[in-house]
């Protein structure tokens, strides 16, 4: 039974719920991409799907708009799929448990994917309607935006005729994004020596943190569970002999990790000391995060009996803990030109253990290209010093502010007429696909908008119903005036 059928705009939330019923975490997009193709074919719309599963749907203009210049509407179909530890949903094969109280929409136990499912829902509602006035539409829905904008990097836009693009990937109503940071993904693979170790197995769990989007939320100084895990492990390895069994944390390199864990082996005589070290670290870090991320919990447990384990040698464990502990993380520079804007940052979003290799995955962002390259260079140097294999991928350009924009002028005027006030024009630290797509279409004029959302990329994510309706009415009015 549809959970969102009684909230407005019904045509938008109908499609939003259909999208939520399809698993569509980054890298798991064949089903949702095929759904979009089928949607277009059922309505006799021109559609194309490429090898990266990007989808382009074209619709003619409505009566009186047939010969107008096309408008590009753009969003991405993938979501950051995260869930609470107690949630039993398999996000690779099951849909979301969406619910609403009439004020907000959320998913029980998981992220919602309002970023960027609401954009796709708006586009489908427009394409499905035969009564909404609009010029020819060229709807571009990309893949794997959340893991490196790989779909946008690969998509061929040579068939498009539009020079005006509305990106619907913002999370604050009344704020028009006009430029954004560039970024890259950095992967450090640390080789480890695994040996047979006798002792007591101990488990460390870091949890309770807020997490969130590493572009939008990084300025708030929220705790990074992976960095905390490295710090605790380093504190342990400096005082007692420990051998790491496994370490892991985070779900996406562009999401601040809310939880992480590691397991290690140590002598029975060291267990009590280990517990004391963990308690001390917890007290210190809890104090440092006070007022910024108050939910931190660090738990220490041990196995009842000693045993023999395949674990990383003490030397390898020390190497990894030292490497993580000196990694830069969080805000590195603030902009001197735009008050309150983070200029350069990075986020250790994922740590995972695979055989004899521990991989660190980081998202680097900067609105200054040279600063981005300097930060990447630091990570390459750290990796070299610790014998890691470091690669850089998913690099994307920033989106430069356009001094003269007819699209911006039109959208501002429509907003003023509808709401009697000025919208906020803003540069952001988060990455948007506008930069990549602007390089593919000469002289592309674009703006990014969207409805209010809270705590995206986390299981606390919420989408405002009222704001979604406001943006829907606004978007229709913008298209009508074009």
Secondary structure, DSSP 8 states (H G I E B T S, - for coil): --SSTTSSSHHHHHHHHHHHTS--BTT--HHHHHHHHHHHHHTT-EEEE-TT--EEEEE---TT-TTS--EEEEEES-B---B-TT----TTTS---EEE-SSEEEETTB---HHHHHHHHHHHHHHH-SSS--S-EEEEEES-TTTT-HHHHH---TT----EEEE---SSTTEEEEEE-EEEEEEEEEE--EEEEEEEEEEEEEE----EETTTSGGGT---HHHHHHHHHHHHHHHS--EEEEEEE-S-TTEE-S-EEEEEEE-GGGHHHHHHHHHHHHHHHHHHTTTT-TT-EEEEEE-SS-EEEEEE-HHHHHHHHHHHHH---EEEEE-SSSTT-EEEEEEEEEEEEETTEEEEEEEEEESSHHHHHHHHHHHHHHHHHTTEEEEEEEEE--B---SS-HHHHHHHHHHHHHHSS--EEEEESS--THHHHHHHSTT-EEEE----EESTTSTT-EEEHHHHHHHHHHHHHHHHT-
